[in-house]
Amino acid sequence: MELLTLHKTDALIQKESTKDALIDSRIDLELKIVSLAASRRSVEDLEHLNSCLQTYIDKVLDKKDARQEDLLFHLAIARACGNTEYNKRFLMMAVDILNFEKQNIPNCDEFRIGCIKKYQAIFKAIISKNTETAKEKMKDYLESLYANC
């Protein structure tokens, strides 16, 4: 029986996360997180999500850069899922996500207003504890986000 051996170069092959790896990881993680958030969220989580969503909406409607508020909404969903490991993983990806989006995702008014509608649908599904709809709405959002990348 032959054992698998790793060489120093094997560990160094992927020094940086590739665009596809980041997108795939984010989609997989966010779909798990939103499903858990819909099933486990507390009243406090809903209040926090609502506050983050409203802050995002206010920034978008004031025509200000809302990328940070966008990410805070996603972090609130991660917190609501009740799984600290998923929350940590999303936090570890947050800087890469922000940097990637600054370079690749449009910050135009039309795009951000479309995100408001998608976020409201995600939030509504979380409120109603509908895990399948929450996943479906998050997938719809992420597919539209990365459609042109």
Phi, psi and chi 1 to 4 in degrees:
 res  aa     phi    psi   chi1   chi2   chi3   chi4
   1 MET       -  128.5 -178.4  173.6  177.4      -
   2 GLU   -93.7  132.1 -170.2  174.8  -41.3      -
   3 LEU   -89.4  144.7  -65.3  174.7      -      -
   4 LEU   -75.7  126.7  175.8   66.5      -      -
   5 THR  -115.9  139.3   57.8      -      -      -
   6 LEU  -105.1  143.0  -66.3  176.1      -      -
   7 HIS  -109.9  162.0  -58.1  -79.6      -      -
   8 LYS   -52.7  -39.2  -77.1 -175.9 -175.4  178.1
   9 THR   -68.1  -27.6   56.1      -      -      -
  10 ASP   -60.8  -41.1  -67.4  -24.2      -      -
  11 ALA   -73.6  -21.2      -      -      -      -
  12 LEU   -96.2   -6.1  -61.6  175.0      -      -
  13 ILE   -56.8  -43.7  -70.6  172.5      -      -
  14 GLN  -108.6   71.4  -67.7  -76.2  -26.7      -
  15 LYS   -63.8  -41.6  -76.3 -165.6  -93.0 -174.5
  16 GLU  -115.5  151.1  -69.4 -175.6   24.0      -
  17 SER   -72.2  132.4  148.1      -      -      -
  18 THR   -81.1  162.6   65.8      -      -      -
  19 LYS   -56.2  -48.9  173.7 -175.1   81.5  163.8
  20 ASP   -63.9  -39.0  -69.9  -20.7      -      -
  21 ALA   -65.2  -40.9      -      -      -      -
  22 LEU   -64.9  -46.6  179.3   63.1      -      -
  23 ILE   -62.3  -48.2  -68.6  170.1      -      -
  24 ASP   -60.1  -44.9  -69.5  -14.3      -      -
  25 SER   -63.9  -43.4  -63.7      -      -      -
  26 ARG   -63.9  -45.6 -178.8  179.0 -178.3 -173.7
  27 ILE   -60.9  -49.6  -69.8  170.5      -      -
  28 ASP   -57.7  -47.0  -72.6  -13.3      -      -
  29 LEU   -67.5  -45.7 -172.5   58.5      -      -
  30 GLU   -65.8  -34.5  -72.3 -130.0   56.1      -
  31 LEU   -67.1  -38.2  -66.4  179.1      -      -
  32 LYS   -67.2  -44.8  -71.3  176.1 -173.3  174.9
  33 ILE   -62.5  -47.5  -74.8  171.5      -      -
  34 VAL   -66.6  -34.9   77.4      -      -      -
  35 SER   -64.8  -45.8  177.8      -      -      -
  36 LEU   -65.4  -39.5  -72.5  173.1      -      -
  37 ALA   -60.6  -41.6      -      -      -      -
  38 ALA   -64.0  -33.7      -      -      -      -
  39 SER   -88.5  -24.0   67.3      -      -      -
  40 ARG  -113.8   -8.2  -64.1  178.1  177.3  174.6
  41 ARG   -57.8  147.9   94.4  -64.5 -173.9  -85.9
  42 SER  -105.3  173.5   65.9      -      -      -
  43 VAL   -61.6  -39.7  172.2      -      -      -
  44 GLU   -63.3  -39.6  -65.4   81.2   16.1      -
  45 ASP   -61.7  -42.7  -68.1  -33.8      -      -
  46 LEU   -63.3  -40.2  -68.1  176.4      -      -
  47 GLU   -63.4  -42.4  -69.7  168.8   -4.8      -
  48 HIS   -66.4  -44.6 -177.0   62.8      -      -
  49 LEU   -59.3  -44.4  -82.0  162.9      -      -
  50 ASN   -62.1  -41.5 -173.1   49.3      -      -
  51 SER   -64.1  -45.0  173.5      -      -      -
  52 CYS   -63.3  -42.7  -70.3      -      -      -
  53 LEU   -63.9  -43.5  178.9   56.6      -      -
  54 GLN   -66.0  -38.2 -166.5   55.3   53.8      -
  55 THR   -62.9  -42.2  -58.3      -      -      -
  56 TYR   -60.9  -48.8  174.1   78.0      -      -
  57 ILE   -59.1  -45.5  -68.9  169.8      -      -
  58 ASP   -58.9  -44.4  -68.1  -15.1      -      -
  59 LYS   -64.0  -44.3  -83.6 -112.0  178.4  147.8
  60 VAL   -62.4  -46.5  169.5      -      -      -
  61 LEU   -68.1  -25.5  -64.9  179.6      -      -
  62 ASP   -84.2    4.1  -73.4  -17.7      -      -
  63 LYS    59.6   39.7  -60.8 -176.1 -173.9  -61.1
  64 LYS  -108.5  159.0  -64.5  179.8 -179.3  173.4
  65 ASP   -64.4  120.5 -173.4  -12.4      -      -
  66 ALA  -115.5   19.9      -      -      -      -
  67 ARG   -61.0  -41.3  -74.1 -174.7  179.3  111.6
  68 GLN   -65.8  -42.8 -170.9  169.1   -9.4      -
  69 GLU   -65.7  -34.1  -71.5   71.6   19.6      -
  70 ASP   -58.1  -50.1 -178.5  -58.4      -      -
  71 LEU   -65.4  -36.9 -172.8   59.6      -      -
  72 LEU   -62.8  -34.9  -70.2  173.5      -      -
  73 PHE   -63.1  -43.7  178.4   70.2      -      -
  74 HIS   -65.9  -38.0  -70.9  -90.2      -      -
  75 LEU   -65.9  -34.4  -71.8  168.8      -      -
  76 ALA   -66.0  -37.2      -      -      -      -
  77 ILE   -64.5  -43.3  -65.2  171.0      -      -
  78 ALA   -60.2  -41.9      -      -      -      -
  79 ARG   -63.7  -39.7 -175.6  174.9  114.1  179.5
  80 ALA   -68.5  -19.5      -      -      -      -
  81 CYS   -70.2  -20.0   88.2      -      -      -
  82 GLY    77.3    8.0      -      -      -      -
  83 ASN  -110.6  108.1 -176.6  -48.6      -      -
  84 THR   -65.5  -29.8   55.8      -      -      -
  85 GLU   -68.5  -43.5  -72.1  -57.0  -47.5      -
  86 TYR   -63.7  -40.7  -74.9  157.4      -      -
  87 ASN   -60.6  -45.2 -162.6    4.8      -      -
  88 LYS   -62.6  -43.3  -79.7 -170.1 -115.0  179.6
  89 ARG   -61.4  -42.1  -72.3 -179.9 -165.6  165.6
  90 PHE   -67.1  -40.1 -164.8   80.1      -      -
  91 LEU   -60.6  -39.7  -79.2  168.9      -      -
  92 MET   -65.2  -29.2  -70.8 -174.0  -32.9      -
  93 MET   -86.1  -15.1  -66.8  173.4   59.3      -
  94 ALA   -55.2  -45.8      -      -      -      -
  95 VAL   -64.9  -43.8  172.1      -      -      -
  96 ASP   -62.3  -39.5  -70.7  -22.9      -      -
  97 ILE   -63.9  -47.5  -70.2  169.3      -      -
  98 LEU   -60.3  -46.6  -91.6  177.7      -      -
  99 ASN   -62.6  -43.6  -70.9  -26.4      -      -
 100 PHE   -61.6  -45.6  177.1   81.7      -      -
 101 GLU   -67.5  -35.4  -71.1 -173.3    1.1      -
 102 LYS   -60.8  -34.3  -78.1 -179.9 -177.1  176.6
 103 GLN   -88.4  -25.6  -63.8  170.8    8.3      -
 104 ASN  -125.2  -14.6  -62.1  -74.6      -      -
 105 ILE  -110.9  131.7  -54.3  -62.6      -      -
 106 PRO   -65.2  146.1   22.0  -29.8      -      -
 107 ASN  -112.2   27.7 -162.4   34.3      -      -
 108 CYS   -75.8  156.7   62.5      -      -      -
 109 ASP   -58.6  -45.2  -65.0  -21.4      -      -
 110 GLU   -60.1  -44.0 -177.2 -179.4  -39.1      -
 111 PHE   -63.8  -47.1  176.8   77.4      -      -
 112 ARG   -66.8  -36.0  -68.6  -67.2  169.0 -167.4
 113 ILE   -65.8  -37.6  -72.5  171.9      -      -
 114 GLY   -61.6  -36.0      -      -      -      -
 115 CYS   -65.2  -36.8  -71.9      -      -      -
 116 ILE   -56.4  -48.0  -70.8  172.8      -      -
 117 LYS   -61.9  -40.8  -66.8  173.3 -175.0  169.8
 118 LYS   -66.9  -41.3  -68.4  178.3 -171.8  -42.9
 119 TYR   -65.2  -39.1  -74.8  172.4      -      -
 120 GLN   -63.3  -38.7  -71.3  169.8  -32.0      -
 121 ALA   -66.2  -40.4      -      -      -      -
 122 ILE   -62.8  -47.7  -67.6  166.1      -      -
 123 PHE   -61.0  -43.0 -176.5   52.3      -      -
 124 LYS   -60.4  -41.6 -176.3  177.6  176.3 -177.3
 125 ALA   -66.1  -37.6      -      -      -      -
 126 ILE   -66.5  -42.9  -68.1  171.3      -      -
 127 ILE   -56.6  -45.8  -70.0  170.6      -      -
 128 SER   -82.1    1.8   65.5      -      -      -
 129 LYS    60.0   31.8  -68.4 -167.4  165.4 -158.2
 130 ASN   -94.8   94.4 -170.9  -31.9      -      -
 131 THR   -64.6  -40.0   58.3      -      -      -
 132 GLU   -67.7  -43.3  -73.4  -54.9  -48.7      -
 133 THR   -65.8  -39.6  -59.9      -      -      -
 134 ALA   -59.0  -46.0      -      -      -      -
 135 LYS   -63.5  -43.7  -79.5  174.2   65.1  173.1
 136 GLU   -61.6  -43.6  175.1 -173.1  -47.1      -
 137 LYS   -70.5  -36.7  -62.6  -57.6  179.7 -177.9
 138 MET   -67.6  -41.8 -179.4   62.3   78.7      -
 139 LYS   -61.9  -42.1 -174.7  176.5  180.0 -177.6
 140 ASP   -59.6  -45.6  179.5   44.4      -      -
 141 TYR   -61.3  -50.5  161.2   74.7      -      -
 142 LEU   -65.2  -37.8  -68.6  167.9      -      -
 143 GLU   -64.3  -40.4  -74.0  176.4  -10.9      -
 144 SER   -69.4  -34.3   69.5      -      -      -
 145 LEU   -63.5  -44.5 -177.7   67.4      -      -
 146 TYR  -100.8    7.9  -66.7  125.4      -      -
 147 ALA   -57.6  -35.4      -      -      -      -
 148 ASN  -105.2   12.9  -62.0  -43.6      -      -
 149 CYS   -91.4      -  -66.7      -      -      -
